[in-house]
Amino acid sequence: QVQLKESGPGLVQPSRTLSLTCTVSGFSLTSYGVSWVRQPPGKGLEWIAAIWSGGSTDYNSALKSRLSISRDTSKSQVLLKMNSLQTEDTAMYFCARSTRGPDYWGQGVMVTVSS
Amino acid sequence: DIQMTQAPSSLPASLGDRVTITCRASQDIGNYLRWFQQKPGKSPRLMIYGATNLAAGVPSRFSGSRSGSDYSLTISSLESEDMADYYCLQSKESPLTFGSGTKLEIK
């Protein structure tokens, strides 16, 4: 069955770079895209980035300069990097399988930005 | 970027009520509209895709519709398990954008 699992550090210091990994199973990254979505505590959902089945990428306009998304198809992993972290980046980060929009979601990983 | 204006932000309702949540798109998005349900501490769940198509396993009391640039999610008879947050998402073009969410709660 389709599964996605996020992993990454729970705590990151301000100004540092966040690296998150989404490991997928039950589908191929060359057939489906993967999006990252985040949700600050008590707030709504925000789409961050996607890497599509053909390898092209898209980013949130406000965050674009700080983001990089890539994939390793041999490991069935999608990698998200966000630099210059601030406290406002504290959030639950989800990855989701995407074909013109997310369908299956991972459980999410909580990231806290604090010194 | 395409803006999705979602209303209401909060919706108190009673069990058995018919409820409707609406999103308005700032530009044409065709039928590239999805609805998600999110319960506390859980990941979002896809409910509707293509504006009107029920996702697998979603109860038939849920439905989606479109009128011009307005998109609606309707629950025909509210059940206790439907109490959750609901979000719309446009996937017509990148960047994808969510509505601000609607909290459905018991009156």
Interface residues (C-beta under 8 A of the other chain):
Chain A: S35 V37 G44 L45 E46 W47 A50 D58 Y59 N60 S61 F94 A96 R100 G101 P102 D103 Y104 W105 G106 Q107 G108
Chain B: D1 Y32 R34 F36 Q38 S43 P44 R45 L46 Y49 A55 Y87 L89 S91 S94 P95 L96 T97 F98 G99 S100 G101
